[in-house]
Amino acid sequence: MMRYVLIKSRQHFRAAFEPIARHIVLCDGEGVTSSDLWLFRYKHRRRPLYPFEAS
């Protein structure tokens, strides 16, 4: 028997479900933008970009 829980969030679910989940699969659906910020190629921005880069 397979059981799935689908959650429309990229961060807030981890505190509750990570301790009891066997696997976590992150999905990125179609749309205007993405919640995965690593997909964007920034050309003109301040450096360092908190929290992704150290000061």
CHARMM internal coordinates of N, CA and C (Angstrom, degrees):
IC EDIT
DIST 1 N 1 CA 1.4435
DIST 1 CA 1 C 1.5248
ANGL 1 N 1 CA 1 C 108.73
DIST 1 C 2 N 1.3149
ANGL 1 CA 1 C 2 N 116.09
DIHE 1 N 1 CA 1 C 2 N 128.90
DIST 2 N 2 CA 1.4623
ANGL 1 C 2 N 2 CA 121.22
DIHE 1 CA 1 C 2 N 2 CA 177.31
DIST 2 CA 2 C 1.5180
ANGL 2 N 2 CA 2 C 109.04
DIHE 1 C 2 N 2 CA 2 C -103.16
DIST 2 C 3 N 1.3124
ANGL 2 CA 2 C 3 N 115.09
DIHE 2 N 2 CA 2 C 3 N 138.57
DIST 3 N 3 CA 1.4616
ANGL 2 C 3 N 3 CA 120.71
DIHE 2 CA 2 C 3 N 3 CA 176.78
DIST 3 CA 3 C 1.5151
ANGL 3 N 3 CA 3 C 108.37
DIHE 2 C 3 N 3 CA 3 C -128.11
DIST 3 C 4 N 1.3057
ANGL 3 CA 3 C 4 N 115.12
DIHE 3 N 3 CA 3 C 4 N 135.04
DIST 4 N 4 CA 1.4527
ANGL 3 C 4 N 4 CA 120.89
DIHE 3 CA 3 C 4 N 4 CA -179.70
DIST 4 CA 4 C 1.5220
ANGL 4 N 4 CA 4 C 109.65
DIHE 3 C 4 N 4 CA 4 C -127.55
DIST 4 C 5 N 1.3087
ANGL 4 CA 4 C 5 N 115.32
DIHE 4 N 4 CA 4 C 5 N 146.56
DIST 5 N 5 CA 1.4600
ANGL 4 C 5 N 5 CA 121.82
DIHE 4 CA 4 C 5 N 5 CA 170.15
DIST 5 CA 5 C 1.5172
ANGL 5 N 5 CA 5 C 105.77
DIHE 4 C 5 N 5 CA 5 C -124.53
DIST 5 C 6 N 1.3215
ANGL 5 CA 5 C 6 N 117.26
DIHE 5 N 5 CA 5 C 6 N 120.48
DIST 6 N 6 CA 1.4621
ANGL 5 C 6 N 6 CA 122.29
DIHE 5 CA 5 C 6 N 6 CA 179.27
DIST 6 CA 6 C 1.5212
ANGL 6 N 6 CA 6 C 108.48
DIHE 5 C 6 N 6 CA 6 C -103.24
DIST 6 C 7 N 1.3143
ANGL 6 CA 6 C 7 N 115.43
DIHE 6 N 6 CA 6 C 7 N 129.90
DIST 7 N 7 CA 1.4604
ANGL 6 C 7 N 7 CA 120.74
DIHE 6 CA 6 C 7 N 7 CA -176.24
DIST 7 CA 7 C 1.5233
ANGL 7 N 7 CA 7 C 109.01
DIHE 6 C 7 N 7 CA 7 C -129.19
DIST 7 C 8 N 1.3094
ANGL 7 CA 7 C 8 N 116.59
DIHE 7 N 7 CA 7 C 8 N 133.82
DIST 8 N 8 CA 1.4651
ANGL 7 C 8 N 8 CA 121.73
DIHE 7 CA 7 C 8 N 8 CA 179.92
DIST 8 CA 8 C 1.5271
ANGL 8 N 8 CA 8 C 109.09
DIHE 7 C 8 N 8 CA 8 C -92.52
DIST 8 C 9 N 1.3066
ANGL 8 CA 8 C 9 N 115.59
DIHE 8 N 8 CA 8 C 9 N 70.65
DIST 9 N 9 CA 1.4596
ANGL 8 C 9 N 9 CA 122.06
DIHE 8 CA 8 C 9 N 9 CA 179.88
DIST 9 CA 9 C 1.5183
ANGL 9 N 9 CA 9 C 108.01
DIHE 8 C 9 N 9 CA 9 C -162.03
DIST 9 C 10 N 1.3209
ANGL 9 CA 9 C 10 N 117.87
DIHE 9 N 9 CA 9 C 10 N 152.60
DIST 10 N 10 CA 1.4605
ANGL 9 C 10 N 10 CA 119.95
DIHE 9 CA 9 C 10 N 10 CA 176.93
DIST 10 CA 10 C 1.5187
ANGL 10 N 10 CA 10 C 111.99
DIHE 9 C 10 N 10 CA 10 C -108.57
DIST 10 C 11 N 1.3273
ANGL 10 CA 10 C 11 N 118.85
DIHE 10 N 10 CA 10 C 11 N -15.48
DIST 11 N 11 CA 1.4530
ANGL 10 C 11 N 11 CA 120.00
DIHE 10 CA 10 C 11 N 11 CA -175.67
DIST 11 CA 11 C 1.5201
ANGL 11 N 11 CA 11 C 113.75
DIHE 10 C 11 N 11 CA 11 C -126.42
DIST 11 C 12 N 1.3000
ANGL 11 CA 11 C 12 N 118.18
DIHE 11 N 11 CA 11 C 12 N -50.82
DIST 12 N 12 CA 1.4610
ANGL 11 C 12 N 12 CA 121.93
DIHE 11 CA 11 C 12 N 12 CA -165.86
DIST 12 CA 12 C 1.5185
ANGL 12 N 12 CA 12 C 114.33
DIHE 11 C 12 N 12 CA 12 C -66.35
DIST 12 C 13 N 1.2987
ANGL 12 CA 12 C 13 N 119.04
DIHE 12 N 12 CA 12 C 13 N -18.36
DIST 13 N 13 CA 1.4565
ANGL 12 C 13 N 13 CA 121.13
DIHE 12 CA 12 C 13 N 13 CA -177.99
DIST 13 CA 13 C 1.5198
ANGL 13 N 13 CA 13 C 112.89
DIHE 12 C 13 N 13 CA 13 C -75.26
DIST 13 C 14 N 1.3194
ANGL 13 CA 13 C 14 N 117.98
DIHE 13 N 13 CA 13 C 14 N -24.40
DIST 14 N 14 CA 1.4734
ANGL 13 C 14 N 14 CA 121.30
DIHE 13 CA 13 C 14 N 14 CA -171.32
DIST 14 CA 14 C 1.5246
ANGL 14 N 14 CA 14 C 113.52
DIHE 13 C 14 N 14 CA 14 C -59.61
DIST 14 C 15 N 1.3123
ANGL 14 CA 14 C 15 N 118.35
DIHE 14 N 14 CA 14 C 15 N -40.81
DIST 15 N 15 CA 1.4648
ANGL 14 C 15 N 15 CA 120.65
DIHE 14 CA 14 C 15 N 15 CA -177.41
DIST 15 CA 15 C 1.5262
ANGL 15 N 15 CA 15 C 111.46
DIHE 14 C 15 N 15 CA 15 C -59.91
DIST 15 C 16 N 1.3125
ANGL 15 CA 15 C 16 N 117.41
DIHE 15 N 15 CA 15 C 16 N -37.11
DIST 16 N 16 CA 1.4621
ANGL 15 C 16 N 16 CA 120.58
DIHE 15 CA 15 C 16 N 16 CA -177.62
DIST 16 CA 16 C 1.5219
ANGL 16 N 16 CA 16 C 113.12
DIHE 15 C 16 N 16 CA 16 C -87.63
DIST 16 C 17 N 1.3418
ANGL 16 CA 16 C 17 N 117.79
DIHE 16 N 16 CA 16 C 17 N -38.67
DIST 17 N 17 CA 1.4571
ANGL 16 C 17 N 17 CA 120.03
DIHE 16 CA 16 C 17 N 17 CA -169.56
DIST 17 CA 17 C 1.5239
ANGL 17 N 17 CA 17 C 115.26
DIHE 16 C 17 N 17 CA 17 C -101.70
DIST 17 C 18 N 1.3132
ANGL 17 CA 17 C 18 N 118.98
DIHE 17 N 17 CA 17 C 18 N -23.66
DIST 18 N 18 CA 1.4652
ANGL 17 C 18 N 18 CA 120.12
DIHE 17 CA 17 C 18 N 18 CA -177.78
DIST 18 CA 18 C 1.5336
ANGL 18 N 18 CA 18 C 112.68
DIHE 17 C 18 N 18 CA 18 C -59.72
DIST 18 C 19 N 1.3381
ANGL 18 CA 18 C 19 N 119.87
DIHE 18 N 18 CA 18 C 19 N -39.82
DIST 19 N 19 CA 1.4705
ANGL 18 C 19 N 19 CA 118.93
DIHE 18 CA 18 C 19 N 19 CA 179.64
DIST 19 CA 19 C 1.5311
ANGL 19 N 19 CA 19 C 114.26
DIHE 18 C 19 N 19 CA 19 C -65.34
DIST 19 C 20 N 1.3317
ANGL 19 CA 19 C 20 N 118.45
DIHE 19 N 19 CA 19 C 20 N -23.78
DIST 20 N 20 CA 1.4629
ANGL 19 C 20 N 20 CA 120.16
DIHE 19 CA 19 C 20 N 20 CA -176.09
DIST 20 CA 20 C 1.5231
ANGL 20 N 20 CA 20 C 113.56
DIHE 19 C 20 N 20 CA 20 C -111.24
DIST 20 C 21 N 1.3187
ANGL 20 CA 20 C 21 N 118.25
DIHE 20 N 20 CA 20 C 21 N -5.57
DIST 21 N 21 CA 1.4659
ANGL 20 C 21 N 21 CA 121.39
DIHE 20 CA 20 C 21 N 21 CA -177.23
DIST 21 CA 21 C 1.5224
ANGL 21 N 21 CA 21 C 111.28
DIHE 20 C 21 N 21 CA 21 C -89.13
DIST 21 C 22 N 1.3174
ANGL 21 CA 21 C 22 N 115.97
DIHE 21 N 21 CA 21 C 22 N 138.83
DIST 22 N 22 CA 1.4685
ANGL 21 C 22 N 22 CA 120.19
DIHE 21 CA 21 C 22 N 22 CA 172.68
DIST 22 CA 22 C 1.5177
ANGL 22 N 22 CA 22 C 110.50
DIHE 21 C 22 N 22 CA 22 C -75.19
DIST 22 C 23 N 1.3150
ANGL 22 CA 22 C 23 N 115.78
DIHE 22 N 22 CA 22 C 23 N -41.93
DIST 23 N 23 CA 1.4631
ANGL 22 C 23 N 23 CA 121.69
DIHE 22 CA 22 C 23 N 23 CA -178.13
DIST 23 CA 23 C 1.5238
ANGL 23 N 23 CA 23 C 108.73
DIHE 22 C 23 N 23 CA 23 C -138.85
DIST 23 C 24 N 1.3144
ANGL 23 CA 23 C 24 N 114.88
DIHE 23 N 23 CA 23 C 24 N 149.31
DIST 24 N 24 CA 1.4629
ANGL 23 C 24 N 24 CA 121.49
DIHE 23 CA 23 C 24 N 24 CA 171.77
DIST 24 CA 24 C 1.5194
ANGL 24 N 24 CA 24 C 106.72
DIHE 23 C 24 N 24 CA 24 C -126.11
DIST 24 C 25 N 1.3200
ANGL 24 CA 24 C 25 N 116.09
DIHE 24 N 24 CA 24 C 25 N 123.90
DIST 25 N 25 CA 1.4585
ANGL 24 C 25 N 25 CA 122.05
DIHE 24 CA 24 C 25 N 25 CA 179.70
DIST 25 CA 25 C 1.5225
ANGL 25 N 25 CA 25 C 107.62
DIHE 24 C 25 N 25 CA 25 C -115.57
DIST 25 C 26 N 1.3221
ANGL 25 CA 25 C 26 N 116.46
DIHE 25 N 25 CA 25 C 26 N 118.32
DIST 26 N 26 CA 1.4621
ANGL 25 C 26 N 26 CA 120.88
DIHE 25 CA 25 C 26 N 26 CA 178.15
DIST 26 CA 26 C 1.5223
ANGL 26 N 26 CA 26 C 109.02
DIHE 25 C 26 N 26 CA 26 C -90.45
DIST 26 C 27 N 1.3127
ANGL 26 CA 26 C 27 N 116.85
DIHE 26 N 26 CA 26 C 27 N 132.72
DIST 27 N 27 CA 1.4629
ANGL 26 C 27 N 27 CA 122.13
DIHE 26 CA 26 C 27 N 27 CA -179.55
DIST 27 CA 27 C 1.5210
ANGL 27 N 27 CA 27 C 109.11
DIHE 26 C 27 N 27 CA 27 C -121.55
DIST 27 C 28 N 1.3055
ANGL 27 CA 27 C 28 N 115.43
DIHE 27 N 27 CA 27 C 28 N 149.88
DIST 28 N 28 CA 1.4564
ANGL 27 C 28 N 28 CA 121.22
DIHE 27 CA 27 C 28 N 28 CA 177.02
DIST 28 CA 28 C 1.5209
ANGL 28 N 28 CA 28 C 107.48
DIHE 27 C 28 N 28 CA 28 C -124.63
DIST 28 C 29 N 1.3137
ANGL 28 CA 28 C 29 N 116.67
DIHE 28 N 28 CA 28 C 29 N 106.29
DIST 29 N 29 CA 1.4586
ANGL 28 C 29 N 29 CA 121.12
DIHE 28 CA 28 C 29 N 29 CA -176.79
DIST 29 CA 29 C 1.5169
ANGL 29 N 29 CA 29 C 112.40
DIHE 28 C 29 N 29 CA 29 C -81.04
DIST 29 C 30 N 1.3160
ANGL 29 CA 29 C 30 N 114.24
DIHE 29 N 29 CA 29 C 30 N 174.32
DIST 30 N 30 CA 1.4595
ANGL 29 C 30 N 30 CA 120.30
DIHE 29 CA 29 C 30 N 30 CA 178.79
DIST 30 CA 30 C 1.5211
ANGL 30 N 30 CA 30 C 110.00
DIHE 29 C 30 N 30 CA 30 C -71.02
DIST 30 C 31 N 1.3065
ANGL 30 CA 30 C 31 N 115.57
DIHE 30 N 30 CA 30 C 31 N 154.33
DIST 31 N 31 CA 1.4573
ANGL 30 C 31 N 31 CA 120.08
DIHE 30 CA 30 C 31 N 31 CA 177.73
DIST 31 CA 31 C 1.5086
ANGL 31 N 31 CA 31 C 111.39
DIHE 30 C 31 N 31 CA 31 C 159.78
DIST 31 C 32 N 1.3051
ANGL 31 CA 31 C 32 N 115.47
DIHE 31 N 31 CA 31 C 32 N -173.68
DIST 32 N 32 CA 1.4554
ANGL 31 C 32 N 32 CA 122.21
DIHE 31 CA 31 C 32 N 32 CA -176.92
DIST 32 CA 32 C 1.5199
ANGL 32 N 32 CA 32 C 111.58
DIHE 31 C 32 N 32 CA 32 C -70.26
DIST 32 C 33 N 1.3145
ANGL 32 CA 32 C 33 N 117.47
DIHE 32 N 32 CA 32 C 33 N -34.30
DIST 33 N 33 CA 1.4560
ANGL 32 C 33 N 33 CA 121.60
DIHE 32 CA 32 C 33 N 33 CA -176.21
DIST 33 CA 33 C 1.5219
ANGL 33 N 33 CA 33 C 109.66
DIHE 32 C 33 N 33 CA 33 C -142.04
DIST 33 C 34 N 1.3080
ANGL 33 CA 33 C 34 N 116.04
DIHE 33 N 33 CA 33 C 34 N -174.85
DIST 34 N 34 CA 1.4563
ANGL 33 C 34 N 34 CA 121.42
DIHE 33 CA 33 C 34 N 34 CA -179.64
DIST 34 CA 34 C 1.5200
ANGL 34 N 34 CA 34 C 109.24
DIHE 33 C 34 N 34 CA 34 C -131.51
DIST 34 C 35 N 1.3173
ANGL 34 CA 34 C 35 N 116.40
DIHE 34 N 34 CA 34 C 35 N 150.48
DIST 35 N 35 CA 1.4625
ANGL 34 C 35 N 35 CA 119.49
DIHE 34 CA 34 C 35 N 35 CA 174.70
DIST 35 CA 35 C 1.5202
ANGL 35 N 35 CA 35 C 111.21
DIHE 34 C 35 N 35 CA 35 C -88.67
DIST 35 C 36 N 1.3280
ANGL 35 CA 35 C 36 N 117.25
DIHE 35 N 35 CA 35 C 36 N -3.19
DIST 36 N 36 CA 1.4657
ANGL 35 C 36 N 36 CA 122.15
DIHE 35 CA 35 C 36 N 36 CA 176.58
DIST 36 CA 36 C 1.5258
ANGL 36 N 36 CA 36 C 108.30
DIHE 35 C 36 N 36 CA 36 C -92.16
DIST 36 C 37 N 1.3273
ANGL 36 CA 36 C 37 N 117.05
DIHE 36 N 36 CA 36 C 37 N 97.60
DIST 37 N 37 CA 1.4671
ANGL 36 C 37 N 37 CA 121.49
DIHE 36 CA 36 C 37 N 37 CA -173.89
DIST 37 CA 37 C 1.5209
ANGL 37 N 37 CA 37 C 113.50
DIHE 36 C 37 N 37 CA 37 C -66.81
DIST 37 C 38 N 1.3380
ANGL 37 CA 37 C 38 N 118.43
DIHE 37 N 37 CA 37 C 38 N -17.93
DIST 38 N 38 CA 1.4684
ANGL 37 C 38 N 38 CA 120.98
DIHE 37 CA 37 C 38 N 38 CA 178.97
DIST 38 CA 38 C 1.5260
ANGL 38 N 38 CA 38 C 112.02
DIHE 37 C 38 N 38 CA 38 C -70.78
DIST 38 C 39 N 1.3244
ANGL 38 CA 38 C 39 N 118.45
DIHE 38 N 38 CA 38 C 39 N -13.22
DIST 39 N 39 CA 1.4634
ANGL 38 C 39 N 39 CA 121.48
DIHE 38 CA 38 C 39 N 39 CA 179.84
DIST 39 CA 39 C 1.5268
ANGL 39 N 39 CA 39 C 112.88
DIHE 38 C 39 N 39 CA 39 C -77.56
DIST 39 C 40 N 1.3352
ANGL 39 CA 39 C 40 N 117.24
DIHE 39 N 39 CA 39 C 40 N -18.40
DIST 40 N 40 CA 1.4627
ANGL 39 C 40 N 40 CA 120.65
DIHE 39 CA 39 C 40 N 40 CA -175.98
DIST 40 CA 40 C 1.5226
ANGL 40 N 40 CA 40 C 111.31
DIHE 39 C 40 N 40 CA 40 C -87.37
DIST 40 C 41 N 1.3201
ANGL 40 CA 40 C 41 N 116.01
DIHE 40 N 40 CA 40 C 41 N 138.90
DIST 41 N 41 CA 1.4581
ANGL 40 C 41 N 41 CA 121.94
DIHE 40 CA 40 C 41 N 41 CA 177.17
DIST 41 CA 41 C 1.5375
ANGL 41 N 41 CA 41 C 107.75
DIHE 40 C 41 N 41 CA 41 C -103.48
DIST 41 C 42 N 1.3169
ANGL 41 CA 41 C 42 N 115.36
DIHE 41 N 41 CA 41 C 42 N 100.17
DIST 42 N 42 CA 1.4616
ANGL 41 C 42 N 42 CA 120.35
DIHE 41 CA 41 C 42 N 42 CA -178.58
DIST 42 CA 42 C 1.5256
ANGL 42 N 42 CA 42 C 109.68
DIHE 41 C 42 N 42 CA 42 C -82.69
DIST 42 C 43 N 1.3390
ANGL 42 CA 42 C 43 N 117.09
DIHE 42 N 42 CA 42 C 43 N 130.20
DIST 43 N 43 CA 1.4613
ANGL 42 C 43 N 43 CA 121.27
DIHE 42 CA 42 C 43 N 43 CA -179.44
DIST 43 CA 43 C 1.5220
ANGL 43 N 43 CA 43 C 111.66
DIHE 42 C 43 N 43 CA 43 C -104.54
DIST 43 C 44 N 1.3149
ANGL 43 CA 43 C 44 N 117.62
DIHE 43 N 43 CA 43 C 44 N -39.98
DIST 44 N 44 CA 1.4611
ANGL 43 C 44 N 44 CA 122.17
DIHE 43 CA 43 C 44 N 44 CA -176.27
DIST 44 CA 44 C 1.5244
ANGL 44 N 44 CA 44 C 108.34
DIHE 43 C 44 N 44 CA 44 C -123.25
DIST 44 C 45 N 1.3141
ANGL 44 CA 44 C 45 N 116.30
DIHE 44 N 44 CA 44 C 45 N 96.51
DIST 45 N 45 CA 1.4573
ANGL 44 C 45 N 45 CA 120.52
DIHE 44 CA 44 C 45 N 45 CA -179.74
DIST 45 CA 45 C 1.5096
ANGL 45 N 45 CA 45 C 110.10
DIHE 44 C 45 N 45 CA 45 C -151.69
DIST 45 C 46 N 1.3274
ANGL 45 CA 45 C 46 N 115.68
DIHE 45 N 45 CA 45 C 46 N 160.84
DIST 46 N 46 CA 1.4603
ANGL 45 C 46 N 46 CA 120.34
DIHE 45 CA 45 C 46 N 46 CA 176.58
DIST 46 CA 46 C 1.5253
ANGL 46 N 46 CA 46 C 109.34
DIHE 45 C 46 N 46 CA 46 C -71.36
DIST 46 C 47 N 1.3003
ANGL 46 CA 46 C 47 N 115.93
DIHE 46 N 46 CA 46 C 47 N 146.92
DIST 47 N 47 CA 1.4653
ANGL 46 C 47 N 47 CA 121.29
DIHE 46 CA 46 C 47 N 47 CA 174.97
DIST 47 CA 47 C 1.5106
ANGL 47 N 47 CA 47 C 108.37
DIHE 46 C 47 N 47 CA 47 C -122.83
DIST 47 C 48 N 1.2885
ANGL 47 CA 47 C 48 N 120.11
DIHE 47 N 47 CA 47 C 48 N 141.04
DIST 48 N 48 CA 1.4600
ANGL 47 C 48 N 48 CA 127.91
DIHE 47 CA 47 C 48 N 48 CA -3.97
DIST 48 CA 48 C 1.5328
ANGL 48 N 48 CA 48 C 111.30
DIHE 47 C 48 N 48 CA 48 C -76.25
DIST 48 C 49 N 1.3077
ANGL 48 CA 48 C 49 N 116.25
DIHE 48 N 48 CA 48 C 49 N 154.55
DIST 49 N 49 CA 1.4588
ANGL 48 C 49 N 49 CA 122.74
DIHE 48 CA 48 C 49 N 49 CA 179.23
DIST 49 CA 49 C 1.5202
ANGL 49 N 49 CA 49 C 108.53
DIHE 48 C 49 N 49 CA 49 C -98.37
DIST 49 C 50 N 1.3385
ANGL 49 CA 49 C 50 N 115.78
DIHE 49 N 49 CA 49 C 50 N 104.66
DIST 50 N 50 CA 1.4583
ANGL 49 C 50 N 50 CA 121.08
DIHE 49 CA 49 C 50 N 50 CA -179.62
DIST 50 CA 50 C 1.5179
ANGL 50 N 50 CA 50 C 109.05
DIHE 49 C 50 N 50 CA 50 C -71.45
DIST 50 C 51 N 1.2668
ANGL 50 CA 50 C 51 N 120.98
DIHE 50 N 50 CA 50 C 51 N 139.69
DIST 51 N 51 CA 1.4563
ANGL 50 C 51 N 51 CA 132.30
DIHE 50 CA 50 C 51 N 51 CA 1.54
DIST 51 CA 51 C 1.5225
ANGL 51 N 51 CA 51 C 113.14
DIHE 50 C 51 N 51 CA 51 C -97.27
DIST 51 C 52 N 1.3151
ANGL 51 CA 51 C 52 N 117.65
DIHE 51 N 51 CA 51 C 52 N 13.72
DIST 52 N 52 CA 1.4637
ANGL 51 C 52 N 52 CA 120.91
DIHE 51 CA 51 C 52 N 52 CA -172.95
DIST 52 CA 52 C 1.5214
ANGL 52 N 52 CA 52 C 113.95
DIHE 51 C 52 N 52 CA 52 C -81.83
DIST 52 C 53 N 1.3275
ANGL 52 CA 52 C 53 N 117.49
DIHE 52 N 52 CA 52 C 53 N -25.69
DIST 53 N 53 CA 1.4680
ANGL 52 C 53 N 53 CA 121.05
DIHE 52 CA 52 C 53 N 53 CA -178.61
DIST 53 CA 53 C 1.5253
ANGL 53 N 53 CA 53 C 109.88
DIHE 52 C 53 N 53 CA 53 C -126.82
DIST 53 C 54 N 1.3078
ANGL 53 CA 53 C 54 N 116.03
DIHE 53 N 53 CA 53 C 54 N 144.93
DIST 54 N 54 CA 1.4707
ANGL 53 C 54 N 54 CA 120.55
DIHE 53 CA 53 C 54 N 54 CA 179.05
DIST 54 CA 54 C 1.5255
ANGL 54 N 54 CA 54 C 110.25
DIHE 53 C 54 N 54 CA 54 C -70.65
DIST 54 C 55 N 1.3094
ANGL 54 CA 54 C 55 N 116.41
DIHE 54 N 54 CA 54 C 55 N 151.39
DIST 55 N 55 CA 1.4755
ANGL 54 C 55 N 55 CA 121.29
DIHE 54 CA 54 C 55 N 55 CA -179.85
DIST 55 CA 55 C 1.5050
ANGL 55 N 55 CA 55 C 111.54
DIHE 54 C 55 N 55 CA 55 C -67.38
END
COOR INIT
IC SEED 1 N 1 CA 1 C
IC BUILD
